[in-house]
Amino acid sequence: MAYSHTNSKGVTYYLQQSTVTLRGGKQQTIYFFTKDAKAAKGTPVEELPADRIVKESPRNGFLTLSKKK
């Protein structure tokens, strides 16, 4: 089961991850939210990473994942 988060508008989003290759050849993991639990791109994340927090845009309810400070 993928990690899910419901925003203030009542829409449920699921956390996904994908590994991308940067220009220098370095591999980096990116995290993103989708409305579908089984998105075509990325793989589901079971739990929220320990060093990350979920932030919501007050204007449109869009969710992002940020590093803890």
N, C-alpha and C positions, 0 to 999 in steps of 0.2 A: 504494500500500500504506500503510495507516494505521500510526502508531506503536503498537507493542504492548509490554506489560510483563507478565511472569509473576510473581505474588506467591508468598509462601513456601508456600502451600498447593497450588501447581501450577496455578492457574487463570489463563488468559491474558485480559487486558483490553486494549481498544483505546481510544486517545485520540480524543475528539470535541470540536468547538467549536461554539458557537452565539452569535449576537449578540442581545442583549436590550436593550430600552429601559427605562431607569429612570424613576422618577416625574417627575423634572425634565426628561425628554426626552433625556437624555444616553444615547448608545449605549455598551454595554460588552460585551466578548467574555468569555464564560465557557468553561471547559474542564471536561470530565467524562469518566469512564471507563465503557465499556459492555462487556458480554461478547460482543456481536455486532459484527463489523467494519462492517456496514452497518446502523446503527441508523436508526429512522424519524425521530428527532429529531437535529439537528445534522449537521455535515459532518466527515469524517475529517481528522485532522491528520497530515501526512507525517512531520514531525520534531518532537521535543520543543523547545519554545521555549527560547531561550538563557538567559532570566532565570528559568527555572522548574526545580524538582526534584520527583521523585516520592517521596512518603512513603507508608508502609504502616502501618496500624493493627496493633499486635501482638496485639490481642484477637481481631479477626475477619478480618484480611487485606485490609480495604478500602483501595483506593488513592485518594490525593488528590494534587493538584498544588499546590505552594506556591512562592512567590517565594523566590529565593536571598537570603540575608542578607549 
